Amino acid sequence: MLLDIQLDARPDLAVARARELAATGIAGLFTFEGPHDVFLPLAAAAAAGVETDLMTNVAIAMPRSPMHLANTAYDLQLMSSGRFRLGLGSQIKPHIEKRYGATWSPPAARMREIVLAVKAILGSWQDGTPLHFEGEHTRHTLMPPTFVPGPSPYGVPPVLLGALGPVMTRTAADVADGLLVMPFHSHQHFRTRTLPAVDEGLSRSGRRREDFSILPQAIVAMGRTSAEMEAAVAGVRGLLAFYGSTPAYVPVLEAEGWEGVQPELNRLSKTGDFGAMFELVTDEMLATLAVRGTPEECAAEIGRRFGDVAERVCCYFPGYEPPMGQIADLAGALRGM
């Protein structure tokens, strides 16, 4: 199994951080749409010749035009010599309307069109076919030769879709090249809700599991000493509390019988009582919703959860920074599985 790690540096520091992480033997780097642009760190790493796979995980698609997404994906595919994957996500309504100032619409239907439109644009450039995509939310029917970059020597980059609920997961399996499994999940939720939805979506598109990439994401508390584990667990507990406070993630808690904790986490998040929030995340919840242990123990647990359905995994280390040697050990242990 291959390991992807978050490239969490701001753009002006991205090259140094990318080289440091690449030296551990990881397979890929991904960015998250947070305080900095999601594409610029990857462009910097690609331009500097960092030889890992590169991926957005995820770029928020609804405020962006499919044409902008296609242009950026095409150019990053060129800059990385064919090692780029475009990972897209929808975000929730308050962020789309109040943070991005964009228009909200039913997310699964909108994301379906965005994925199909991006693929239609990239396919038009690659194959020379006339561009004609008309949907309810976006339409692209004009492509003068001046704006055609021509076929890429590296082919069209894959377009992946992040999803949690069954509708978006079915949509990903129907129209995208792969699924980015949201990091807040449990083994039970993944097996009983995510994979059945994947199979339903694949049946719509006439594809098999072998034709579709499943990329799990794992929240990891990793260390070798008690001090390292204490810091890692504290960071992971904080992220789990944040995710658990969000109504969108109730289905994951429901799958484990913990849905009753969500309203209290949500209430505490609004009062700013973060200490009390963290205390609500029990050791059992942490062990179920995250992966904890030495690099070798974490690799074994990741393999147990995903080894039969995935060839690579994206790992997060929230609120702490494991030593580079431990990242190398995790990558090595996963490669040996």
Protein Blocks (a to p, Z undefined) as FASTA:
>chain_A
ZZddddfbdfklmmmmmmmmmmnopabdcddddfbcfklmmmmmmmnopacddddddddf
klpcfklmmmmmmmmmmmnnopaccdddebjfklmmmmnopacddfklmmmmmmmmmmmm
mmmmmnopacddddfkbccfbdcfklmgbjafkbpaddddddfblmlmmmmmmmmmbdcd
dfbdcfklmmmmmmmmmmmmmmmnopafklpccdddddddddfbfklmmmmmmmmmmmmm
mmmmpmklmmmmmmnopmmmmmmmmmmmmnopaklmmmmmcfklmmmmmccddfklmmmm
mmmmmmmmccbdcdddehiacdfklmmmmmmmmmmZZ
